Amino acid sequence: MNLTPADSTLSVAPNSRTGNDRPAHRPPEPPKPDAASPPAGVASVTHLNNKLAEYLTPSELKKVKEAYRFSDEMHLGQIRKSGEPYISHPIAVAEICADWKLDAQAIMAALLHDVMEDQDVKKEELIERFGAQVATLVDGLSKLDKIEFQSQVEAQAENFRKMLLAMARDVRVILVKLADRLHNMRTLGFMSPEKKRRIARETMEVYVPIAHRLGLNNIYRELQDLAFSHLYPVRYRTLSKAVKAARGNRREVVSKILEAVNNTLSATGIPAQVYGREKTLFGIYRKMRNKHLSFSQVLDVYGFRIVVDTFANCYVALGTLHALYKPMPGKFKDYIAIPKMNGYQSLHTTLIGPYGTPVEFQIRTQEMHRVAEAGVAAHWLYKDDEAGLTDLQQRTHAWLQSLLDIQKQTGDSAEFLEHVKVDLFPDSVYVFTPKSKIIALPRGATVLDFAYTIHTDIGDHAVSAKINHEPVPLRAELRNGDIVEIETASASRPSPNWLSFVRTGKARSAIRHHLRTVNLVESTELGKRLLSQALASLHVDMALSEGATERLLNESSAKSMNELYADIGVGKRMPTLVARHIRTLIESESGSTFPVPESEAAASTDAVTIHGNEGAAVQLAQCCHPIPGDQIMGQLKRDQGISVHATDCYIAKRQRAKEPDRWIELAWGNELNRRFDCRIRILVRNEKGVLARIAAEIGESDANITYVGMDDDREHLMKQLRFTIQVEDRVHLARVMRNVRRVPGVDRILRERG
């Protein structure tokens, strides 16, 4: 940057103020007696200057210098809790970005990333000074502190949504943000224990998966260990001591393996670099926790990485290693032929080393190594190798585009963040289209997730599927190597039940979007009925003044009363909470107070009437199949409306104990012009023609059969038949069961309940 001596350090005024809500440094180590070391209370840009001079042009350095001076001026007098000048943080973030050789605009954004949030600098001023792209990057990195939210959770979710959408348009936003988070995590020591845990948890849940998804392996590993050290400090210290002790005990084994591998590869004529590597503390801890192992049982704390010169030599080296040590069955993975979702490529194999110790090897080329360590940042680090990064860039672009698709179909920021988190899980499954295109999905993904990944319209109209040419249901879980075919029908539409088994954020957001838009009228009407019932229980009139209505909509972030009703109808808002809010508004407006029931939770209410024709807004539970005549209750499920259960349903009782506020009383209407599914089980003697006689009797009783199943007992003397039949109500069911019981060969009949 060619800064003058006056520019290269920043002094802190004695009366400087402290940034209250900024991560603070750990106590700095005493500086070594070096003439080049800056005095305490001074931030140096010398290292940043040296790094940028390696690859930026003089004109770019001049622009970065202007951004640095502006940031210094804006943060002048502000210090971190460690006592360091606040400008030291933007400089450190810019240094991390300079290690990736990000362009001048990204470095400028790193230096300026807090000025909008902390110093109330307007975007227009940044555009005027530094250009539109830099201003857009800084805006994407700034929180929405000036907007009021109903809760901290909602504010955090909206901030993440803003950042992720900015990242979808320009990946440099998330690279600068990850550098910012990395430096904050490195300097978290002065925060309160509660705040440290909150920031560490946020890092582990959002930033660590994003770093992994973008292939930033170095940051991914460091953020994991830093978050682990603040979430579980005692476990971290204990494990750290155990690993240090193990280093001495296993040094002989590691040296022996290194020597043997180097000699074998040299004899084969393969030019290679062999590195010993230690697993991260969090990686060891996760393995101990997931597999219920003690530290002494985790044998593969150390692994080895072999970097060769060509693609073909990866496989030659693999064969050489398998000749040297015996491979463990089922412990070989070829990520070169099928790369991970984040572009990672390597051969993984676990071998039985000296003294019976399992040892993991990773084999890759130099180019694969660059991408594995730097991920999407390799685009800037190694621009001469761009041709080799095309596939990674395509994968990243496809994922970023999916964020925009999810945003279009998502109702609010919390839901958007929920969908994105689902897609950030590192474990993946790889399947093929009928034309042999590889599709990567999160582990546990279903056929329906595959359909939505191909295209939203295919998912919306999916009716059946085939895996490896065999018919399967839409909820069938995918496995590595499956060939998947989807069959569609124009009349098919998404079902609320699909939300119970889809795995990807794109599928969930698309289904919820369809249910919200197509069933809007049904949901609005149901929500109005639910709110009316809740208000009646609080002795509050449904009528609201214009002022109270306006306040209600403003405070609930709804555009209209119909939108508020629809949110209640699909389970997004609780009618009891909205009713209490309305009561408070009316009381503050009128100055009077409504009588409050002794226990609002137990207030007597009129049950909501169910007519059976409400459409997707009301779903009959599949666990207990309630029919008219049964006593029923309803569960308000988010974006699915009401799920109707019989009051004696075991599953419903368990769920009601966990979330009592989400349950309401229901009653059947008088006119129900439809039939309802019901399950019955019949124990019969193993006689010829018994199934035909029973089916005929059910038909003559004016009931329809939709499913038949059969189980044998061990002696095959009796058979158990399972039917799903459609009846009008309990009276009709009783008549059907009475008639079937008279069929010769029927020993017992009963209704199956959840």
C-alpha positions in Angstrom: 0.0 0.0 0.0 3.1 2.2 0.3 1.8 3.9 3.4 3.8 6.7 4.9 5.1 6.1 8.5 2.3 8.2 9.8 -0.2 6.0 8.0 1.3 2.7 9.0 0.2 2.8 12.7 -2.8 4.2 14.5 -2.6 5.7 18.0 -5.5 5.5 20.4 -6.7 8.6 22.2 -6.7 8.3 26.1 -10.4 9.1 26.3 -11.5 6.5 23.6 -14.8 4.8 24.0 -15.3 1.0 24.1 -17.3 -0.9 21.5 -19.9 -2.6 23.8 -21.1 -5.3 21.5 -17.9 -6.4 19.8 -15.9 -9.6 20.4 -12.8 -8.7 22.3 -9.3 -10.1 22.1 -7.8 -12.6 24.5 -5.1 -11.0 26.6 -2.3 -10.3 24.1 1.0 -12.0 24.7 3.8 -9.6 25.7 5.6 -8.4 22.6 9.1 -9.6 21.9 11.7 -6.9 22.1 11.8 -6.1 18.4 12.3 -2.7 16.9 9.7 -3.5 14.3 7.0 -4.3 16.8 4.4 -1.5 17.2 3.8 -0.2 20.8 0.7 -1.2 22.8 -2.5 0.5 21.7 -1.4 0.7 18.1 -2.7 -1.2 15.1 -0.2 -2.1 12.3 -1.0 -2.5 8.6 2.5 -3.5 7.6 1.6 -7.2 7.1 -1.5 -6.3 5.1 0.5 -3.9 3.0 3.1 -6.6 2.2 0.5 -9.2 1.3 -1.4 -6.9 -1.0 1.7 -5.6 -2.8 2.3 -9.2 -4.0 -0.7 -9.3 -6.4 -2.6 -5.9 -6.6 -1.7 -3.2 -9.1 -0.6 0.3 -7.9 -4.0 1.8 -8.8 -5.8 -0.9 -6.8 -3.5 -0.4 -3.9 -4.4 3.3 -4.0 -8.1 2.5 -3.7 -7.5 0.1 -0.8 -5.5 2.8 0.9 -8.5 5.2 0.6 -10.8 2.6 2.1 -8.4 2.0 5.0 -8.1 5.7 5.8 -11.9 6.1 5.7 -12.4 3.1 8.0 -9.7 4.4 10.3 -11.4 7.8 10.5 -14.9 6.2 11.1 -13.5 4.0 13.9 -11.2 6.5 15.4 -11.5 6.4 19.2 -13.3 3.1 19.3 -11.5 0.3 21.0 -12.2 -3.4 21.6 -12.6 -4.9 25.0 -9.0 -6.1 24.9 -7.9 -2.5 24.8 -6.8 -2.7 21.1 -8.0 0.0 18.7 -11.1 -1.2 16.8 -9.5 -0.7 13.4 -7.2 -3.7 14.2 -10.3 -5.9 13.5 -11.0 -4.7 9.9 -7.2 -4.9 9.2 -7.1 -8.6 10.5 -10.2 -9.5 8.4 -8.6 -7.9 5.3 -5.4 -9.9 6.0 -7.3 -13.2 5.9 -8.9 -12.1 2.6 -5.5 -11.2 1.3 -4.3 -14.7 2.1 -6.9 -15.9 -0.4 -5.8 -13.1 -2.8 -9.3 -11.7 -3.1 -9.6 -8.7 -5.4 -9.3 -5.1 -4.4 -13.1 -4.6 -4.0 -13.3 -7.5 -1.5 -10.3 -6.1 0.5 -12.0 -2.7 0.5 -15.2 -4.3 1.7 -13.3 -6.1 4.5 -11.8 -2.8 5.7 -15.2 -1.1 5.6 -17.5 -4.0 6.7 -18.5 -2.4 10.0 -18.9 1.3 9.0 -22.5 1.1 8.0 -23.5 -0.8 11.1 -21.4 1.0 13.7 -21.1 4.5 12.4 -24.3 4.9 10.5 -22.6 5.5 7.2 -25.2 5.5 4.3 -24.8 3.2 1.3 -25.1 6.3 -0.9 -21.9 7.7 0.6 -20.0 4.5 0.0 -21.2 4.4 -3.6 -20.0 7.9 -4.1 -16.6 7.2 -2.5 -15.8 3.7 -3.5 -18.2 2.6 -6.2 -21.4 0.5 -6.3 -19.9 -2.9 -6.1 -17.9 -2.2 -2.9 -21.0 -0.5 -1.3 -23.2 -3.6 -2.2 -20.6 -5.9 -0.6 -20.5 -3.8 2.6 -24.3 -3.6 2.6 -24.6 -7.4 2.4 -22.3 -7.7 5.4 -24.2 -5.2 7.6 -26.8 -6.3 10.1 -30.3 -4.8 10.1 -29.9 -3.1 13.5 -32.1 -0.2 12.7 -35.2 -2.3 12.2 -37.4 -3.5 15.1 -38.2 -7.2 15.3 -40.6 -9.1 17.6 -37.7 -11.2 19.0 -34.0 -11.8 18.9 -34.5 -15.0 17.0 -36.5 -13.2 14.3 -33.8 -10.5 14.1 -31.0 -13.0 13.8 -32.9 -15.0 11.1 -33.5 -11.9 9.0 -29.8 -10.9 9.3 -28.8 -14.3 8.0 -31.3 -14.1 5.2 -29.9 -10.8 4.1 -26.4 -12.1 4.2 -27.1 -15.3 2.4 -29.1 -13.6 -0.4 -26.2 -11.1 -0.8 -23.9 -14.1 -1.0 -26.1 -15.8 -3.6 -25.5 -12.7 -5.8 -21.8 -12.3 -5.0 -19.9 -15.1 -3.2 -17.3 -12.5 -2.0 -19.8 -11.5 0.6 -19.6 -14.8 2.5 -15.8 -15.0 2.1 -15.4 -11.6 3.8 -18.0 -12.6 6.4 -16.2 -15.9 7.1 -13.0 -14.0 7.6 -14.8 -11.6 9.9 -16.3 -14.5 11.9 -12.9 -16.3 12.0 -11.1 -13.3 13.6 -14.0 -12.8 16.0 -13.8 -16.4 17.1 -10.0 -16.2 17.5 -10.5 -13.2 19.8 -13.6 -14.2 21.8 -11.8 -14.4 25.2 -13.1 -11.2 26.8 -16.8 -11.8 26.2 -19.1 -13.1 29.0 -19.5 -16.9 29.1 -23.1 -16.7 28.0 -22.2 -14.5 25.0 -19.3 -16.8 24.1 -21.6 -19.8 24.0 -24.2 -18.0 21.9 -21.7 -16.8 19.3 -20.0 -20.3 19.3 -23.3 -22.0 18.8 -24.2 -19.7 16.0 -20.8 -20.4 14.4 -21.3 -24.1 14.6 -24.8 -24.1 13.3 -24.4 -21.7 10.4 -20.9 -20.6 9.5 -19.1 -24.0 9.9 -21.6 -25.7 7.5 -21.3 -22.8 5.0 -17.5 -23.0 5.1 -17.7 -26.8 4.4 -20.3 -26.3 1.7 -18.0 -23.8 -0.1 -15.0 -26.2 0.3 -13.1 -23.8 2.7 -11.5 -26.7 4.6 -8.9 -24.7 6.6 -11.5 -22.3 7.9 -14.0 -25.1 8.4 -11.6 -27.0 10.7 -10.5 -24.0 12.6 -14.0 -22.6 13.2 -15.1 -26.1 14.4 -12.3 -26.3 17.0 -12.8 -22.7 18.1 -16.5 -23.1 18.6 -16.0 -26.4 20.4 -13.5 -24.8 22.8 -16.1 -22.1 23.8 -19.2 -24.4 23.8 -17.5 -27.2 25.9 -14.3 -25.7 27.5 -13.8 -28.5 30.0 -14.1 -31.2 27.3 -11.9 -29.3 25.0 -9.1 -28.9 27.6 -9.4 -32.6 28.6 -9.2 -33.8 25.1 -6.4 -31.4 24.2 -4.2 -32.9 27.0 -5.0 -36.4 25.9 -4.0 -35.7 22.3 -0.7 -34.1 23.4 0.1 -37.1 25.5 -0.8 -39.4 22.6 1.6 -37.6 20.3 4.5 -38.9 22.3 3.2 -42.4 22.6 2.5 -42.7 18.9 5.5 -40.8 17.5 7.3 -44.1 16.8 4.3 -45.5 14.8 3.9 -42.3 12.8 7.6 -42.2 11.9 7.7 -45.8 10.9 4.7 -45.4 8.6 6.1 -42.2 7.0 9.4 -43.9 6.3 7.7 -47.1 4.8 5.3 -45.1 2.6 8.1 -42.8 1.3 10.4 -45.7 0.5 7.6 -47.7 -1.2 6.5 -44.8 -3.4 10.1 -43.9 -4.4 10.7 -47.5 -5.4 7.6 -47.4 -7.6 8.8 -44.3 -9.2 5.9 -42.1 -8.1 6.9 -38.5 -7.3 4.9 -37.7 -4.1 4.8 -35.6 -1.0 3.7 -37.4 2.1 2.3 -35.5 5.1 1.3 -36.7 8.5 -1.8 -34.9 9.8 -3.7 -34.9 13.0 -7.5 -34.9 13.2 -9.1 -31.8 14.8 -10.2 -32.0 18.4 -13.8 -31.6 17.4 -13.5 -34.4 14.9 -12.1 -36.7 17.6 -14.8 -35.6 20.0 -17.6 -36.1 17.5 -16.4 -39.6 16.7 -16.2 -40.5 20.5 -19.7 -39.1 21.0 -21.4 -40.7 17.9 -19.8 -44.1 18.3 -19.7 -44.1 22.2 -15.9 -44.6 22.3 -13.4 -43.6 24.9 -10.3 -41.7 23.7 -8.1 -44.8 23.9 -10.5 -46.5 21.5 -10.1 -43.8 18.9 -7.1 -45.2 17.1 -7.0 -43.1 13.9 -6.2 -39.8 15.6 -3.5 -39.4 13.0 -3.8 -39.8 9.2 -1.6 -39.3 6.2 -2.0 -37.2 3.0 -0.2 -38.1 -0.2 0.0 -35.5 -3.0 1.1 -36.9 -6.4 1.7 -35.3 -9.7 -1.0 -36.7 -12.0 -4.6 -38.0 -11.9 -3.4 -41.6 -12.9 -0.8 -41.7 -10.2 -3.5 -41.3 -7.6 -4.7 -44.8 -8.4 -1.2 -46.2 -8.8 -0.3 -44.9 -5.3 -3.5 -46.5 -4.0 -2.5 -49.9 -5.3 1.0 -49.4 -3.9 -0.3 -48.6 -0.4 -2.7 -51.6 -0.6 0.3 -53.8 -1.3 2.2 -52.3 1.6 -0.6 -52.6 4.3 -3.8 -54.5 4.2 -6.9 -52.4 3.5 -9.9 -52.5 5.9 -13.0 -53.8 4.1 -15.7 -51.1 3.4 -13.2 -48.2 4.2 -12.4 -47.1 0.6 -14.1 -44.0 -1.0 -13.4 -42.6 -4.4 -14.2 -38.9 -4.3 -12.2 -38.4 -7.5 -14.7 -40.2 -9.8 -17.6 -38.7 -7.8 -16.6 -35.5 -6.1 -18.3 -34.2 -2.9 -21.0 -31.5 -3.2 -18.4 -28.8 -2.4 -16.0 -30.0 -5.2 -13.7 -32.0 -2.9 -11.7 -34.7 -4.7 -9.5 -37.4 -3.1 -9.1 -41.1 -2.7 -9.8 -42.2 0.9 -8.6 -45.6 2.2 -8.1 -47.0 5.7 -5.3 -49.5 6.2 -4.1 -51.7 9.0 -0.7 -50.2 9.9 2.1 -51.4 12.3 0.9 -53.0 15.6 -2.6 -53.4 14.1 -3.4 -49.6 14.2 -5.9 -48.3 11.6 -4.4 -45.5 9.5 -6.4 -43.3 7.1 -4.7 -42.1 3.9 -5.9 -39.4 1.5 -4.5 -39.4 -2.0 -4.9 -36.4 -4.4 -3.1 -34.3 -7.0 -1.6 -30.9 -6.3 -4.6 -29.2 -8.0 -7.1 -31.3 -6.0 -5.2 -30.3 -2.8 -5.5 -26.6 -3.6 -9.3 -26.9 -4.1 -9.7 -29.1 -1.0 -8.0 -26.5 1.2 -9.3 -23.3 -0.4 -12.6 -24.3 -2.0 -14.2 -21.5 -4.0 -11.4 -19.1 -2.8 -9.1 -21.1 -5.1 -10.7 -19.1 -8.0 -8.8 -16.1 -6.7 -5.7 -18.0 -5.4 -4.9 -19.8 -8.6 -6.5 -17.9 -11.5 -4.1 -19.7 -14.0 -5.9 -23.0 -13.1 -9.4 -21.8 -13.7 -10.1 -24.5 -16.2 -9.8 -27.1 -13.5 -12.2 -25.3 -11.2 -15.1 -25.2 -13.7 -17.0 -28.1 -12.1 -16.6 -26.6 -8.6 -17.8 -23.2 -9.8 -20.8 -24.8 -11.4 -21.7 -26.7 -8.2 -21.4 -23.6 -6.1 -23.4 -21.5 -8.6 -26.2 -24.1 -8.5 -26.3 -24.1 -4.7 -26.3 -20.3 -4.6 -29.1 -20.2 -7.2 -31.1 -22.6 -5.0 -31.0 -20.0 -2.2 -32.7 -17.5 -4.4 -35.3 -20.1 -5.4 -36.0 -20.9 -1.7 -36.3 -17.2 -0.9 -39.0 -16.7 -3.6 -41.1 -19.5 -2.0 -40.5 -18.8 1.7 -42.9 -16.9 4.0 -40.5 -15.4 6.6 -36.8 -15.2 7.5 -37.0 -17.9 10.2 -38.4 -20.4 7.7 -35.8 -19.4 5.1 -33.0 -20.1 7.6 -34.6 -23.4 8.6 -34.6 -24.5 4.9 -31.0 -23.4 4.3 -29.7 -25.1 7.4 -31.2 -28.4 6.2 -29.2 -28.1 3.0 -25.9 -27.4 4.8 -25.4 -30.8 6.3 -22.1 -32.2 5.1 -23.1 -35.8 4.6 -24.3 -36.5 1.1 -25.8 -39.2 -1.1 -25.1 -39.4 -4.8 -27.7 -40.7 -7.3 -28.2 -40.7 -11.0 -30.8 -39.5 -13.4 -31.9 -42.0 -16.2 -29.4 -40.1 -18.5 -26.5 -40.8 -16.0 -26.3 -37.2 -14.6 -25.0 -37.2 -11.0 -27.3 -35.5 -8.4 -26.0 -34.8 -4.9 -28.5 -34.7 -2.1 -28.3 -34.6 1.7 -28.2 -38.0 3.4 -31.7 -39.2 4.2 -33.1 -37.5 1.1 -36.1 -39.1 -0.6 -37.4 -39.7 -4.1 -39.5 -36.5 -3.8 -36.4 -34.5 -2.8 -34.8 -35.7 -6.0 -37.9 -34.6 -8.0 -37.8 -31.1 -6.6 -34.0 -30.9 -7.1 -34.5 -31.6 -10.9 -37.3 -28.9 -11.1 -40.1 -27.6 -8.9 -42.8 -28.5 -11.5 -41.6 -32.1 -11.5 -41.9 -32.2 -7.7 -45.3 -30.6 -7.6 -46.7 -33.1 -10.1 -44.9 -36.2 -9.0 -47.2 -39.3 -8.6 -44.8 -42.3 -8.5 -41.2 -43.2 -9.0 -38.7 -46.0 -9.8 -35.4 -46.7 -8.2 -33.2 -49.0 -10.3 -36.2 -49.7 -12.5 -38.3 -51.0 -9.5 -41.5 -49.1 -8.4 -41.1 -47.3 -5.1 -43.2 -44.8 -3.1 -42.3 -41.1 -3.2 -41.1 -41.3 0.4 -38.5 -44.0 -0.4 -35.1 -43.0 0.9 -32.2 -42.8 -1.6 -28.9 -44.6 -1.4 -25.6 -44.0 -3.2 -25.6 -45.2 -6.8 -29.4 -45.3 -7.2 -30.9 -44.6 -10.7 -34.1 -42.6 -10.1 -37.0 -42.0 -12.5 -40.0 -39.8 -11.7 -43.5 -40.2 -13.2 -45.7 -37.1 -13.2 -49.4 -36.3 -13.8 -50.7 -32.8 -14.6 -53.6 -33.3 -12.1 -51.3 -34.2 -9.2 -50.7 -31.5 -6.5 -48.5 -31.4 -3.4 -49.9 -32.9 -0.2 -49.3 -31.6 3.4 -48.2 -35.1 4.3 -45.2 -34.7 2.0 -43.7 -32.2 4.6 -43.3 -35.1 7.0 -40.7 -36.9 4.9 -39.0 -34.5 2.5 -35.4 -33.6 3.5 -34.1 -30.7 1.4 -34.9 -27.1 1.9 -35.9 -26.6 -1.7 -38.6 -29.3 -1.4 -40.0 -28.0 1.9 -40.1 -24.4 0.7 -41.8 -25.4 -2.6 -44.5 -27.6 -0.9 -45.2 -24.9 1.8 -45.4 -22.2 -0.9 -48.0 -24.3 -2.8 -50.0 -25.0 0.3 -50.1 -21.3 1.2 -51.1 -20.1 -2.2 -53.5 -22.8 -3.4 -55.3 -23.2 -0.1 -55.4 -19.6 0.8 -59.2 -19.2 0.9 -59.6 -22.4 3.0 -56.9 -21.3 5.4 -58.3 -17.8 5.7 -61.8 -19.0 6.6 -60.4 -21.6 9.1 -58.1 -19.0 10.7 -61.1 -16.6 11.2 -63.1 -19.3 12.9 -60.1 -20.2 15.2 -59.5 -16.6 16.2 -63.2 -16.1 16.8 -63.3 -19.1 19.1 -60.1 -17.9 21.0 -61.6 -14.4 21.5 -64.9 -15.8 22.7 -63.0 -17.8 25.4 -61.5 -14.5 26.6 -64.9 -12.7 26.5 -63.6 -10.3 23.8 -65.7 -9.1 20.9 -64.4 -9.8 17.4 -65.0 -6.3 16.2 -62.0 -4.0 16.2 -61.7 -0.3 15.7 -59.7 1.0 12.8 -56.9 2.1 15.1 -56.7 -1.2 16.9 -56.7 -3.1 13.6 -53.8 -0.9 12.3 -51.8 -1.5 15.4 -52.5 -5.2 15.3 -51.3 -5.5 11.7 -48.2 -3.4 12.3 -47.1 -5.3 15.4 -47.8 -8.7 13.8 -46.0 -7.7 10.5 -49.2 -8.8 8.5 -50.3 -6.8 5.5 -54.0 -7.4 6.0 -56.5 -9.2 8.4 -56.9 -11.9 5.7 -53.2 -12.5 5.8 -53.4 -12.7 9.6 -56.3 -15.2 9.4 -54.4 -17.3 6.8 -51.4 -17.5 9.0 -53.5 -18.7 11.9 -55.3 -21.2 9.5 -52.0 -22.8 8.4 -50.6 -23.0 12.0 -48.0 -20.3 11.6 -49.6 -18.2 14.4 -51.3 -19.4 17.5 -54.9 -18.1 17.8 -54.8 -17.9 21.6 -51.7 -15.6 21.4 -53.3 -13.4 18.8 -56.5 -13.2 20.8 -54.6 -12.1 23.9 -52.7 -9.5 21.8 -56.1 -8.2 20.6 -57.5 -8.1 24.1 -54.4 -6.0 25.2 -54.9 -3.6 22.3 -58.6 -3.1 23.1 -57.9 -2.6 26.8 -55.2 0.0 26.1 -57.5 1.8 23.7 -60.6 1.8 25.8 -59.0 2.0 29.3 -61.3 -0.8 30.5 -60.2 -4.3 31.5 -61.8 -7.6 30.4 -62.5 -10.3 33.0 -59.7 -12.8 32.9 -60.5 -16.5 33.4 -58.9 -18.2 36.4 -56.8 -20.2 34.0 -56.6 -19.0 30.5 -55.2 -22.3 29.4 -58.2 -24.1 30.8 -60.8 -21.5 29.8 -64.1 -23.0 28.5 -64.4 -22.7 24.8 -66.8 -23.7 22.1 -65.3 -26.4 20.0 -64.4 -25.6 16.4 -66.8 -27.5 14.1 -65.3 -29.7 11.4 -67.4 -30.4 8.3 -65.0 -32.6 6.4 -65.0 -30.4 3.3 -62.3 -27.9 4.5 -59.8 -29.2 2.0 -56.1 -29.2 2.8 -56.5 -26.7 5.7 -57.9 -29.6 7.8 -56.2 -33.1 7.6 -57.4 -36.3 9.3 -54.5 -37.9 11.1 -53.2 -41.1 9.6 -52.3 -42.6 13.0 -55.8 -43.0 14.3 -58.2 -42.3 11.4 -60.9 -40.4 13.3 -64.5 -40.7 12.0 -67.7 -38.9 12.9 -68.9 -40.1 16.2 -65.4 -40.2 17.7 -64.4 -37.5 20.2 -61.8 -35.4 18.4 -59.2 -32.7 19.0 -57.0 -30.7 16.7 -53.3 -30.0 16.5 -52.2 -26.7 14.8 -49.3 -27.7 12.6 -47.0 -25.0 11.0 -48.0 -24.5 7.4 -50.3 -27.6 7.4 -53.4 -26.2 9.2 -55.2 -28.5 11.6 -54.4 -32.2 12.0 -57.5 -33.9 13.5 -56.9 -36.7 16.0 -59.2 -38.9 18.1 -58.9 -37.9 21.8 -57.8 -41.4 22.8 -55.0 -41.5 20.1 -51.8 -42.5 21.9 -49.6 -40.4 19.6 -51.8 -37.3 20.0 -51.6 -37.6 23.8 -47.8 -37.7 23.7 -47.6 -34.7 21.4 -50.2 -32.7 23.4 -48.2 -33.2 26.6 -45.2 -31.6 24.8 -47.0 -28.7 23.2 -50.4 -28.1 24.9 -50.8 -24.6 23.4 -51.0 -26.1 19.9 -54.1 -28.1 20.6 -57.8 -27.1 20.3 -61.1 -28.7 20.9 -63.0 -29.9 17.8 -66.5 -31.2 17.1 -68.1 -32.8 14.1 -70.6 -30.9 12.1 -74.2 -32.1 11.5 -74.0 -32.5 7.8 -71.1 -34.5 6.5 -71.5 -35.4 2.9 -68.4 -37.6 2.5 -66.9 -40.9 3.7 -64.0 -41.4 6.1 -61.1 -43.9 6.1 -61.1 -46.4 9.0 -58.9 -49.4 9.7 -60.2 -52.8 10.9 -58.4 -56.0 11.7 -60.0 -59.4 11.3 -58.7 -62.8 12.6 -60.0 -65.6 10.4 -59.5 -69.4 10.1 -57.4 -70.4 7.2 -60.3 -71.6 5.0 -60.8 -71.4 1.2 -62.8 -68.4 0.1 -62.9 -66.5 3.4 -61.4 -63.4 2.0 -63.9 -63.2 -0.8 -66.8 -63.7 1.6 -65.6 -60.9 3.9 -65.0 -58.5 0.9 -68.5 -59.2 -0.4 -70.1 -58.6 3.0 -68.3 -55.3 3.4 -69.5 -54.2 -0.1 -73.1 -55.2 0.8 -72.8 -53.1 3.9 -72.3 -50.0 1.7 -68.6 -49.6 2.6 -65.7 -49.2 0.2 -62.4 -51.1 0.5 -59.3 -49.1 -0.2 -56.6 -51.4 1.2 -56.2 -55.1 2.1 -53.2 -56.7 3.9 -52.7 -60.2 5.2 -50.4 -61.7 8.0 -50.0 -65.4 8.8 -49.4 -66.7 12.3 -46.6 -69.1 13.0 -48.7 -72.3 12.7 -50.6 -70.9 9.6 -53.8 -72.1 11.3 -55.2 -68.5 11.4 -54.8 -65.5 9.2 -55.0 -61.9 10.2 -56.6 -59.6 7.6 -56.1 -55.8 7.6 -58.6 -53.6 5.8 -58.9 -49.9 5.3 -62.5 -49.1 4.5 -64.5 -45.9 3.9 -67.6 -45.4 6.2 -70.0 -42.5 7.0 -69.6 -42.6 10.8 -69.3 -44.8 13.9 -72.9 -46.1 13.4 -72.1 -47.2 9.9 -68.8 -48.8 11.0 -70.6 -50.7 13.8 -73.1 -52.1 11.2 -70.2 -53.2 8.9 -68.4 -55.0 11.8 -71.6 -56.7 13.0 -72.3 -58.1 9.5 -68.7 -59.2 8.9 -68.6 -61.0 12.3 -71.4 -63.3 11.1 -69.3 -64.5 8.1 -68.3 -68.2 8.5 -64.6 -68.5 9.3 -64.3 -65.1 11.1 -63.0 -65.5 14.6 -62.6 -61.9 15.8 -62.9 -58.3 14.4 -61.8 -55.1 15.9 -61.0 -51.5 14.9 -57.4 -50.4 14.8 -56.5 -47.2 16.6 -53.3 -45.2 16.9 
